[in-house]
Amino acid sequence: MLETSARLLRLLSLLQAHRQWTGAELAERLGVSSRTVRRDVDRLRELGYPVHAARGTAGYRLDAGASLPPLLFDDDEAVAAAIALRTAANGTVAGIEEAALRALSKLGQVLPSRLRHRVDSLHRAVLRVGPSVPEVEPDTLTVIADACRRGERLRFDHTGPRSAATVRSVEPHRLVHFDRHWYLVAWDLDRDDWRVFRVDRLTPRPPTGPRFTPRPPPDGDVAAYLSRRLSQRAWPYRATVALHASAKEAAGRVWPGTGAIEAVDERRCLLRVGADSVWTLQWMITSVDLDFTLVDGPPELVDALRAHAERCLRALPRRP
């Protein structure tokens, strides 16, 4: 006969694997009496598992509850869950990346080495076709996500786009997946200010440090803060245009991270953008699909906008 704890796990596995069992079937599978089955079902209920007992001989089934209790997976289910979570964490479904990372971190802590090897093999064998972007190791993401979830300080080696490697110590606040890149928004303990770090440019130094009390998010909104920082960093080409629309209307047309919007009045707002080329700058401005007036920008942008307008006119069929 199985010990009580092992028997409870076995009972839970049976209830998850089949829609409904009679008491006699469960007793036979577990090698116990029907009375013991009833006591074990009561224990599962005390642990939060919504086991429904139908009247008569209909038996037991596991129903949906108010909260999600721990689940048991077989080997194939665990591998499938890990692969699905990695796929979601790569940003294929908007808005669930961070939750997928947290779940992947929890699953990775209990995944046996034999299953971890299968997951890694499948991950390496899959070829993704799309724009070439710097890859981020899943282990790096899970370490950062776990530090954010636990509220623990994080140390890492960081290499900037034009600077040597430095060791940073931060209070991690949030991981953000934006425009095919992962960013860490954190309070930099050495700079005593909020900072944004590209995750592909950092290497964590485990273990994580002491716990900290989370600070209010920068600007009251992490997404808005990241968008402003990305649009105002030292781009080689920058411009300001006046959009002929309210800031509220423009916000619905400007991609997050494209630029920073500043309200002027109910009919106008300013859009400040930066890019690594004049062509990209011209595309960012015209893609907003609003009338605009160029307020400030390099002479090359004026030529690029004029050439773009003439190209569009030449593309139209001539009217009789």
HUWOFEN-V631734 format. One record per pair of residues at least 12 apart in sequence whose ideal C-beta (glycine too) atoms are under 10 Angstrom apart, sorted by sequence separation. I is the first residue (numbers start at 1). J is the second residue. D is the distance in whole Angstrom. If there is no record, write none. Layout:
((I | J | D) (I | J | D))
This chain:
((14 | 26 | 6) (22 | 34 | 9) (23 | 35 | 9) (25 | 37 | 9) (26 | 38 | 10) (41 | 53 | 7) (50 | 62 | 7) (51 | 63 | 8) (52 | 64 | 10) (88 | 100 | 4) (89 | 101 | 5) (107 | 119 | 9) (144 | 156 | 8) (155 | 167 | 7) (156 | 168 | 6) (158 | 170 | 9) (172 | 184 | 6) (173 | 185 | 5) (174 | 186 | 8) (184 | 196 | 7) (185 | 197 | 8) (250 | 262 | 10) (251 | 263 | 10) (259 | 271 | 5) (260 | 272 | 5) (273 | 285 | 7) (285 | 297 | 9) (24 | 37 | 9) (49 | 62 | 7) (50 | 63 | 5) (87 | 100 | 8) (88 | 101 | 9) (89 | 102 | 9) (143 | 156 | 9) (155 | 168 | 7) (156 | 169 | 8) (172 | 185 | 8) (173 | 186 | 6) (183 | 196 | 5) (184 | 197 | 5) (248 | 261 | 9) (250 | 263 | 9) (258 | 271 | 8) (259 | 272 | 5) (260 | 273 | 8) (271 | 284 | 9) (292 | 305 | 10) (23 | 37 | 5) (26 | 40 | 9) (49 | 63 | 9) (50 | 64 | 7) (51 | 65 | 10) (85 | 99 | 9) (86 | 100 | 8) (89 | 103 | 9) (154 | 168 | 9) (155 | 169 | 5) (156 | 170 | 8) (170 | 184 | 8) (172 | 186 | 5) (173 | 187 | 7) (183 | 197 | 7) (184 | 198 | 8) (247 | 261 | 5) (259 | 273 | 4) (260 | 274 | 9) (271 | 285 | 7) (11 | 26 | 7) (14 | 29 | 6) (22 | 37 | 10) (23 | 38 | 7) (26 | 41 | 8) (38 | 53 | 8) (50 | 65 | 4) (85 | 100 | 5) (86 | 101 | 9) (88 | 103 | 9) (89 | 104 | 6) (104 | 119 | 10) (123 | 138 | 7) (154 | 169 | 8) (155 | 170 | 8) (170 | 185 | 10) (171 | 186 | 6) (172 | 187 | 8) (182 | 197 | 9) (183 | 198 | 6) (184 | 199 | 6) (246 | 261 | 10) (247 | 262 | 7) (248 | 263 | 8) (254 | 269 | 10) (258 | 273 | 6) (259 | 274 | 8) (273 | 288 | 9) (282 | 297 | 10) (10 | 26 | 10) (13 | 29 | 10) (14 | 30 | 8) (21 | 37 | 9) (44 | 60 | 10) (49 | 65 | 7) (50 | 66 | 8) (84 | 100 | 8) (85 | 101 | 8) (88 | 104 | 9) (89 | 105 | 10) (140 | 156 | 9) (153 | 169 | 6) (154 | 170 | 6) (156 | 172 | 10) (168 | 184 | 10) (170 | 186 | 4) (171 | 187 | 4) (182 | 198 | 7) (183 | 199 | 7) (247 | 263 | 4) (258 | 274 | 10) (259 | 275 | 10) (281 | 297 | 7) (285 | 301 | 8) (48 | 65 | 7) (50 | 67 | 9) (85 | 102 | 9) (153 | 170 | 7) (154 | 171 | 8) (169 | 186 | 10) (170 | 187 | 6) (171 | 188 | 8) (181 | 198 | 6) (182 | 199 | 4) (183 | 200 | 10) (184 | 201 | 10) (246 | 263 | 7) (247 | 264 | 8) (249 | 266 | 10) (254 | 271 | 7) (258 | 275 | 9) (271 | 288 | 7) (281 | 298 | 8) (11 | 29 | 9) (23 | 41 | 9) (44 | 62 | 9) (48 | 66 | 9) (85 | 103 | 5) (86 | 104 | 6) (120 | 138 | 9) (153 | 171 | 6) (154 | 172 | 5) (168 | 186 | 8) (169 | 187 | 10) (170 | 188 | 5) (171 | 189 | 7) (181 | 199 | 8) (182 | 200 | 7) (184 | 202 | 7) (241 | 259 | 9) (243 | 261 | 8) (246 | 264 | 9) (247 | 265 | 9) (248 | 266 | 9) (249 | 267 | 10) (250 | 268 | 9) (251 | 269 | 9) (253 | 271 | 10) (282 | 300 | 9) (286 | 304 | 10) (10 | 29 | 8) (11 | 30 | 6) (41 | 60 | 6) (48 | 67 | 6) (50 | 69 | 8) (84 | 103 | 10) (85 | 104 | 4) (119 | 138 | 9) (152 | 171 | 9) (153 | 172 | 8) (169 | 188 | 8) (170 | 189 | 6) (181 | 200 | 7) (240 | 259 | 9) (246 | 265 | 8) (247 | 266 | 9) (250 | 269 | 5) (254 | 273 | 9) (271 | 290 | 9) (278 | 297 | 9) (281 | 300 | 9) (282 | 301 | 6) (285 | 304 | 10) (286 | 305 | 8) (10 | 30 | 6) (45 | 65 | 10) (48 | 68 | 9) (49 | 69 | 5) (84 | 104 | 9) (85 | 105 | 9) (151 | 171 | 8) (152 | 172 | 8) (168 | 188 | 6) (169 | 189 | 5) (170 | 190 | 9) (176 | 196 | 9) (181 | 201 | 10) (182 | 202 | 10) (189 | 209 | 9) (239 | 259 | 9) (240 | 260 | 10) (242 | 262 | 10) (246 | 266 | 6) (249 | 269 | 8) (250 | 270 | 9) (278 | 298 | 7) (281 | 301 | 6) (282 | 302 | 10) (285 | 305 | 8) (10 | 31 | 10) (11 | 32 | 9) (48 | 69 | 4) (49 | 70 | 9) (82 | 103 | 9) (83 | 104 | 10) (85 | 106 | 10) (151 | 172 | 9) (168 | 189 | 8) (169 | 190 | 6) (170 | 191 | 9) (173 | 194 | 8) (194 | 215 | 8) (238 | 259 | 10) (243 | 264 | 9) (245 | 266 | 10) (246 | 267 | 7) (247 | 268 | 9) (248 | 269 | 9) (250 | 271 | 7) (269 | 290 | 9) (271 | 292 | 8) (278 | 299 | 10) (279 | 300 | 10) (282 | 303 | 10) (283 | 304 | 9) (8 | 30 | 10) (37 | 59 | 10) (38 | 60 | 9) (47 | 69 | 7) (48 | 70 | 8) (49 | 71 | 10) (81 | 103 | 8) (82 | 104 | 7) (85 | 107 | 7) (150 | 172 | 9) (151 | 173 | 10) (168 | 190 | 7) (177 | 199 | 9) (196 | 218 | 9) (240 | 262 | 9) (242 | 264 | 7) (245 | 267 | 7) (246 | 268 | 8) (247 | 269 | 4) (259 | 281 | 10) (270 | 292 | 10) (278 | 300 | 4) (279 | 301 | 10) (282 | 304 | 4) (286 | 308 | 7) (7 | 30 | 6) (37 | 60 | 8) (47 | 70 | 8) (81 | 104 | 9) (85 | 108 | 9) (147 | 170 | 9) (148 | 171 | 9) (149 | 172 | 9) (167 | 190 | 9) (168 | 191 | 9) (171 | 194 | 10) (176 | 199 | 9) (189 | 212 | 9) (194 | 217 | 9) (195 | 218 | 10) (231 | 254 | 10) (244 | 267 | 7) (245 | 268 | 7) (246 | 269 | 6) (247 | 270 | 9) (272 | 295 | 9) (277 | 300 | 9) (278 | 301 | 6) (281 | 304 | 7) (282 | 305 | 6) (285 | 308 | 10) (286 | 309 | 9) (6 | 30 | 10) (7 | 31 | 9) (147 | 171 | 9) (148 | 172 | 5) (166 | 190 | 9) (170 | 194 | 10) (175 | 199 | 7) (194 | 218 | 4) (243 | 267 | 10) (244 | 268 | 6) (245 | 269 | 7) (247 | 271 | 9) (268 | 292 | 10) (271 | 295 | 9) (272 | 296 | 9) (273 | 297 | 9) (278 | 302 | 10) (280 | 304 | 10) (281 | 305 | 9) (282 | 306 | 10) (7 | 32 | 7) (11 | 36 | 10) (44 | 69 | 9) (82 | 107 | 6) (147 | 172 | 5) (148 | 173 | 7) (170 | 195 | 7) (172 | 197 | 9) (187 | 212 | 8) (193 | 218 | 9) (194 | 219 | 9) (231 | 256 | 10) (243 | 268 | 7) (244 | 269 | 9) (258 | 283 | 10) (259 | 284 | 7) (268 | 293 | 9) (270 | 295 | 7) (278 | 303 | 8) (279 | 304 | 6) (282 | 307 | 9) (283 | 308 | 9) (11 | 37 | 7) (15 | 41 | 9) (81 | 107 | 6) (82 | 108 | 7) (144 | 170 | 10) (146 | 172 | 9) (148 | 174 | 6) (158 | 184 | 10) (196 | 222 | 10) (230 | 256 | 9) (231 | 257 | 7) (242 | 268 | 6) (243 | 269 | 5) (258 | 284 | 5) (259 | 285 | 9) (270 | 296 | 10) (275 | 301 | 10) (278 | 304 | 5) (282 | 308 | 6) (286 | 312 | 9) (145 | 172 | 9) (148 | 175 | 6) (168 | 195 | 8) (170 | 197 | 8) (187 | 214 | 9) (224 | 251 | 10) (227 | 254 | 9) (230 | 257 | 5) (231 | 258 | 7) (232 | 259 | 9) (242 | 269 | 7) (243 | 270 | 7) (258 | 285 | 9) (261 | 288 | 10) (277 | 304 | 9) (278 | 305 | 9) (2 | 30 | 7) (12 | 40 | 9) (144 | 172 | 6) (147 | 175 | 10) (156 | 184 | 9) (187 | 215 | 6) (194 | 222 | 10) (227 | 255 | 9) (229 | 257 | 9) (230 | 258 | 9) (231 | 259 | 4) (232 | 260 | 6) (241 | 269 | 10) (242 | 270 | 6) (243 | 271 | 5) (279 | 307 | 10) (1 | 30 | 8) (2 | 31 | 7) (7 | 36 | 8) (11 | 40 | 5) (15 | 44 | 8) (78 | 107 | 7) (82 | 111 | 7) (143 | 172 | 10) (145 | 174 | 10) (168 | 197 | 7) (186 | 215 | 10) (196 | 225 | 8) (227 | 256 | 5) (228 | 257 | 9) (230 | 259 | 9) (231 | 260 | 5) (241 | 270 | 7) (242 | 271 | 8) (255 | 284 | 8) (258 | 287 | 8) (259 | 288 | 9) (279 | 308 | 9) (1 | 31 | 6) (2 | 32 | 8) (7 | 37 | 9) (10 | 40 | 9) (11 | 41 | 7) (23 | 53 | 8) (81 | 111 | 10) (108 | 138 | 9) (144 | 174 | 10) (145 | 175 | 6) (154 | 184 | 8) (156 | 186 | 10) (196 | 226 | 6) (226 | 256 | 8) (227 | 257 | 5) (230 | 260 | 9) (231 | 261 | 9) (240 | 270 | 6) (241 | 271 | 5) (254 | 284 | 9) (258 | 288 | 8) (1 | 32 | 6) (108 | 139 | 8) (144 | 175 | 6) (187 | 218 | 9) (194 | 225 | 7) (226 | 257 | 7) (227 | 258 | 8) (228 | 259 | 9) (229 | 260 | 9) (240 | 271 | 7) (241 | 272 | 8) (4 | 36 | 9) (8 | 40 | 6) (11 | 43 | 9) (12 | 44 | 6) (20 | 52 | 9) (22 | 54 | 10) (78 | 110 | 9) (79 | 111 | 9) (154 | 186 | 7) (170 | 202 | 10) (172 | 204 | 10) (185 | 217 | 8) (186 | 218 | 10) (196 | 228 | 10) (224 | 256 | 8) (227 | 259 | 8) (228 | 260 | 5) (239 | 271 | 9) (240 | 272 | 5) (241 | 273 | 8) (255 | 287 | 8) (7 | 40 | 6) (8 | 41 | 10) (11 | 44 | 7) (16 | 49 | 9) (24 | 57 | 8) (26 | 59 | 8) (78 | 111 | 6) (82 | 115 | 8) (86 | 119 | 8) (105 | 138 | 10) (109 | 142 | 9) (153 | 186 | 9) (185 | 218 | 7) (196 | 229 | 5) (223 | 256 | 6) (227 | 260 | 7) (228 | 261 | 9) (239 | 272 | 8) (240 | 273 | 8) (254 | 287 | 9) (255 | 288 | 9) (15 | 49 | 8) (20 | 54 | 8) (22 | 56 | 10) (23 | 57 | 8) (25 | 59 | 7) (26 | 60 | 7) (73 | 107 | 9) (78 | 112 | 8) (82 | 116 | 8) (85 | 119 | 10) (86 | 120 | 10) (104 | 138 | 7) (105 | 139 | 10) (108 | 142 | 6) (141 | 175 | 7) (153 | 187 | 10) (155 | 189 | 10) (168 | 202 | 8) (195 | 229 | 9) (196 | 230 | 7) (223 | 257 | 9) (227 | 261 | 9) (238 | 272 | 7) (239 | 273 | 6) (253 | 287 | 9) (254 | 288 | 6) (1 | 36 | 9) (4 | 39 | 9) (8 | 43 | 6) (12 | 47 | 9) (22 | 57 | 6) (23 | 58 | 10) (24 | 59 | 8) (25 | 60 | 9) (83 | 118 | 9) (107 | 142 | 10) (194 | 229 | 9) (238 | 273 | 7) (239 | 274 | 8) (253 | 288 | 5) (254 | 289 | 10) (4 | 40 | 8) (7 | 43 | 10) (8 | 44 | 7) (15 | 51 | 6) (22 | 58 | 8) (23 | 59 | 6) (75 | 111 | 10) (79 | 115 | 6) (82 | 118 | 9) (83 | 119 | 6) (86 | 122 | 9) (87 | 123 | 9) (92 | 128 | 9) (105 | 141 | 9) (106 | 142 | 9) (141 | 177 | 9) (148 | 184 | 8) (153 | 189 | 7) (165 | 201 | 9) (169 | 205 | 9) (172 | 208 | 9) (224 | 260 | 9) (237 | 273 | 9) (238 | 274 | 4) (239 | 275 | 9) (253 | 289 | 6) (254 | 290 | 9) (12 | 49 | 7) (15 | 52 | 10) (21 | 58 | 10) (22 | 59 | 4) (23 | 60 | 7) (73 | 110 | 10) (75 | 112 | 8) (78 | 115 | 5) (79 | 116 | 9) (82 | 119 | 5) (86 | 123 | 6) (101 | 138 | 9) (104 | 141 | 8) (105 | 142 | 4) (109 | 146 | 9) (147 | 184 | 9) (148 | 185 | 9) (158 | 195 | 10) (160 | 197 | 9) (161 | 198 | 8) (165 | 202 | 9) (168 | 205 | 10) (185 | 222 | 5) (196 | 233 | 9) (224 | 261 | 10) (237 | 274 | 7) (238 | 275 | 8) (253 | 290 | 6) (5 | 43 | 10) (11 | 49 | 10) (20 | 58 | 7) (21 | 59 | 5) (22 | 60 | 8) (73 | 111 | 10) (78 | 116 | 10) (81 | 119 | 10) (82 | 120 | 10) (90 | 128 | 8) (104 | 142 | 6) (105 | 143 | 8) (108 | 146 | 9) (144 | 182 | 9) (148 | 186 | 9) (160 | 198 | 9) (163 | 201 | 10) (165 | 203 | 9) (167 | 205 | 7) (171 | 209 | 9) (185 | 223 | 9) (235 | 273 | 8) (236 | 274 | 8) (237 | 275 | 5) (250 | 288 | 7) (4 | 43 | 8) (8 | 47 | 8) (12 | 51 | 9) (20 | 59 | 5) (21 | 60 | 5) (75 | 114 | 8) (76 | 115 | 9) (79 | 118 | 5) (80 | 119 | 10) (83 | 122 | 6) (87 | 126 | 9) (105 | 144 | 10) (145 | 184 | 10) (147 | 186 | 9) (158 | 197 | 6) (159 | 198 | 9) (170 | 209 | 10) (183 | 222 | 10) (235 | 274 | 3) (236 | 275 | 8) (237 | 276 | 7) (239 | 278 | 9) (11 | 51 | 9) (19 | 59 | 10) (20 | 60 | 7) (21 | 61 | 7) (75 | 115 | 6) (78 | 118 | 9) (79 | 119 | 6) (82 | 122 | 9) (83 | 123 | 7) (86 | 126 | 9) (101 | 141 | 5) (102 | 142 | 9) (105 | 145 | 6) (106 | 146 | 9) (144 | 184 | 6) (158 | 198 | 9) (161 | 201 | 8) (169 | 209 | 7) (171 | 211 | 10) (172 | 212 | 9) (174 | 214 | 10) (185 | 225 | 7) (231 | 271 | 9) (232 | 272 | 7) (234 | 274 | 8) (235 | 275 | 6) (236 | 276 | 6) (237 | 277 | 7) (250 | 290 | 6) (8 | 49 | 10) (18 | 59 | 10) (20 | 61 | 4) (21 | 62 | 10) (78 | 119 | 8) (82 | 123 | 9) (87 | 128 | 10) (100 | 141 | 10) (101 | 142 | 6) (104 | 145 | 8) (105 | 146 | 5) (136 | 177 | 10) (141 | 182 | 7) (156 | 197 | 8) (158 | 199 | 10) (159 | 200 | 10) (160 | 201 | 7) (171 | 212 | 5) (173 | 214 | 7) (185 | 226 | 6) (231 | 272 | 6) (232 | 273 | 10) (233 | 274 | 7) (235 | 276 | 6) (236 | 277 | 8) (237 | 278 | 6) (249 | 290 | 8) (18 | 60 | 10) (19 | 61 | 6) (20 | 62 | 9) (73 | 115 | 9) (76 | 118 | 9) (79 | 121 | 10) (80 | 122 | 10) (103 | 145 | 10) (104 | 146 | 10) (105 | 147 | 10) (140 | 182 | 9) (144 | 186 | 9) (159 | 201 | 5) (170 | 212 | 10) (171 | 213 | 9) (172 | 214 | 10) (173 | 215 | 7) (231 | 273 | 6) (232 | 274 | 7) (235 | 277 | 10) (236 | 278 | 9) (237 | 279 | 9) (239 | 281 | 6) (243 | 285 | 9) (250 | 292 | 10) (18 | 61 | 8) (19 | 62 | 9) (75 | 118 | 8) (79 | 122 | 7) (83 | 126 | 8) (98 | 141 | 10) (101 | 144 | 8) (102 | 145 | 6) (105 | 148 | 10) (106 | 149 | 9) (141 | 184 | 10) (156 | 199 | 9) (158 | 201 | 6) (159 | 202 | 8) (171 | 214 | 8) (173 | 216 | 10) (174 | 217 | 7) (183 | 226 | 6) (231 | 274 | 6) (237 | 280 | 8) (238 | 281 | 8) (239 | 282 | 9) (241 | 284 | 10) (245 | 288 | 9) (18 | 62 | 9) (97 | 141 | 9) (101 | 145 | 4) (102 | 146 | 8) (105 | 149 | 7) (140 | 184 | 10) (157 | 201 | 9) (158 | 202 | 5) (159 | 203 | 9) (171 | 215 | 7) (173 | 217 | 7) (174 | 218 | 10) (185 | 229 | 9) (228 | 272 | 9) (230 | 274 | 9) (231 | 275 | 10) (237 | 281 | 5) (241 | 285 | 6) (15 | 60 | 7) (17 | 62 | 10) (90 | 135 | 10) (100 | 145 | 9) (101 | 146 | 8) (105 | 150 | 10) (136 | 181 | 8) (156 | 201 | 10) (157 | 202 | 7) (158 | 203 | 8) (173 | 218 | 8) (178 | 223 | 8) (235 | 280 | 9) (236 | 281 | 10) (237 | 282 | 10) (239 | 284 | 9) (240 | 285 | 10) (241 | 286 | 10) (243 | 288 | 7) (245 | 290 | 5) (14 | 60 | 9) (15 | 61 | 7) (16 | 62 | 6) (90 | 136 | 9) (99 | 145 | 9) (102 | 148 | 8) (133 | 179 | 9) (134 | 180 | 9) (136 | 182 | 5) (156 | 202 | 4) (157 | 203 | 5) (176 | 222 | 7) (183 | 229 | 9) (235 | 281 | 8) (239 | 285 | 7) (244 | 290 | 6) (245 | 291 | 8) (15 | 62 | 4) (89 | 136 | 9) (98 | 145 | 7) (101 | 148 | 9) (102 | 149 | 6) (133 | 180 | 4) (134 | 181 | 7) (135 | 182 | 10) (156 | 203 | 6) (157 | 204 | 8) (175 | 222 | 10) (176 | 223 | 7) (183 | 230 | 8) (241 | 288 | 9) (243 | 290 | 5) (244 | 291 | 4) (245 | 292 | 9) (14 | 62 | 9) (15 | 63 | 10) (90 | 138 | 9) (97 | 145 | 9) (101 | 149 | 9) (131 | 179 | 10) (132 | 180 | 9) (133 | 181 | 7) (134 | 182 | 9) (154 | 202 | 9) (156 | 204 | 5) (157 | 205 | 7) (174 | 222 | 5) (178 | 226 | 7) (243 | 291 | 7) (244 | 292 | 6) (11 | 60 | 9) (89 | 138 | 7) (131 | 180 | 6) (133 | 182 | 10) (155 | 204 | 7) (156 | 205 | 6) (173 | 222 | 7) (174 | 223 | 9) (176 | 225 | 10) (178 | 227 | 8) (181 | 230 | 9) (241 | 290 | 9) (242 | 291 | 9) (243 | 292 | 5) (244 | 293 | 7) (12 | 62 | 8) (98 | 148 | 8) (130 | 180 | 8) (154 | 204 | 6) (155 | 205 | 4) (156 | 206 | 9) (176 | 226 | 6) (242 | 292 | 6) (243 | 293 | 8) (90 | 141 | 9) (98 | 149 | 9) (154 | 205 | 8) (155 | 206 | 8) (174 | 225 | 10) (176 | 227 | 10) (179 | 230 | 8) (241 | 292 | 4) (242 | 293 | 5) (86 | 138 | 6) (89 | 141 | 6) (154 | 206 | 9) (155 | 207 | 9) (173 | 225 | 10) (174 | 226 | 9) (178 | 230 | 8) (241 | 293 | 7) (242 | 294 | 8) (85 | 138 | 9) (89 | 142 | 9) (144 | 197 | 9) (154 | 207 | 10) (155 | 208 | 8) (231 | 284 | 9) (240 | 293 | 10) (241 | 294 | 6) (242 | 295 | 5) (154 | 208 | 6) (155 | 209 | 7) (240 | 294 | 8) (241 | 295 | 6) (242 | 296 | 10) (16 | 71 | 7) (17 | 72 | 9) (86 | 141 | 9) (144 | 199 | 7) (152 | 207 | 9) (153 | 208 | 6) (154 | 209 | 7) (239 | 294 | 7) (240 | 295 | 4) (241 | 296 | 8) (16 | 72 | 6) (82 | 138 | 10) (86 | 142 | 10) (89 | 145 | 9) (152 | 208 | 4) (153 | 209 | 3) (239 | 295 | 8) (240 | 296 | 4) (241 | 297 | 8) (12 | 69 | 9) (15 | 72 | 9) (16 | 73 | 9) (17 | 74 | 8) (85 | 142 | 10) (147 | 204 | 8) (151 | 208 | 10) (152 | 209 | 6) (153 | 210 | 6) (239 | 296 | 6) (240 | 297 | 7) (12 | 70 | 9) (13 | 71 | 10) (14 | 72 | 10) (16 | 74 | 10) (141 | 199 | 7) (144 | 202 | 8) (150 | 208 | 7) (152 | 210 | 7) (153 | 211 | 8) (238 | 296 | 8) (239 | 297 | 3) (12 | 71 | 9) (13 | 72 | 5) (140 | 199 | 6) (147 | 206 | 9) (151 | 210 | 10) (152 | 211 | 5) (153 | 212 | 6) (238 | 297 | 7) (239 | 298 | 7) (12 | 72 | 6) (13 | 73 | 9) (140 | 200 | 8) (143 | 203 | 10) (144 | 204 | 7) (146 | 206 | 10) (147 | 207 | 10) (151 | 211 | 5) (152 | 212 | 7) (237 | 297 | 8) (238 | 298 | 8) (241 | 301 | 10) (9 | 70 | 10) (13 | 74 | 8) (16 | 77 | 10) (143 | 204 | 5) (147 | 208 | 5) (150 | 211 | 7) (151 | 212 | 6) (237 | 298 | 6) (10 | 72 | 9) (136 | 198 | 9) (137 | 199 | 9) (140 | 202 | 8) (142 | 204 | 10) (143 | 205 | 10) (146 | 208 | 8) (147 | 209 | 9) (150 | 212 | 10) (151 | 213 | 8) (236 | 298 | 9) (239 | 301 | 6) (9 | 72 | 7) (136 | 199 | 5) (137 | 200 | 9) (140 | 203 | 7) (141 | 204 | 10) (143 | 206 | 6) (151 | 214 | 6) (237 | 300 | 8) (238 | 301 | 9) (239 | 302 | 10) (134 | 198 | 8) (136 | 200 | 5) (140 | 204 | 6) (143 | 207 | 10) (144 | 208 | 10) (237 | 301 | 7) (241 | 305 | 10) (134 | 199 | 9) (135 | 200 | 7) (136 | 201 | 10) (139 | 204 | 9) (143 | 208 | 8) (134 | 200 | 4) (136 | 202 | 9) (137 | 203 | 9) (148 | 214 | 9) (239 | 305 | 10) (133 | 200 | 8) (134 | 201 | 8) (137 | 204 | 10) (139 | 206 | 10) (237 | 304 | 10) (161 | 233 | 10) (162 | 234 | 9) (102 | 175 | 10) (161 | 234 | 10) (101 | 175 | 7) (183 | 257 | 10) (98 | 174 | 7) (101 | 177 | 9) (179 | 255 | 8) (181 | 257 | 10) (98 | 175 | 5) (100 | 177 | 10) (178 | 255 | 10) (179 | 256 | 8) (97 | 175 | 7) (98 | 176 | 8) (178 | 256 | 7) (179 | 257 | 6) (97 | 176 | 8) (98 | 177 | 8) (178 | 257 | 6) (179 | 258 | 9) (97 | 177 | 4) (176 | 256 | 10) (96 | 177 | 10) (97 | 178 | 10) (101 | 182 | 10) (176 | 257 | 10) (95 | 177 | 9) (94 | 177 | 8) (97 | 182 | 8) (89 | 175 | 9) (91 | 177 | 4) (90 | 177 | 8) (91 | 178 | 9) (89 | 177 | 8) (91 | 179 | 10) (91 | 180 | 7) (90 | 180 | 9) (91 | 181 | 9) (91 | 182 | 8) (90 | 182 | 9) (89 | 182 | 9))
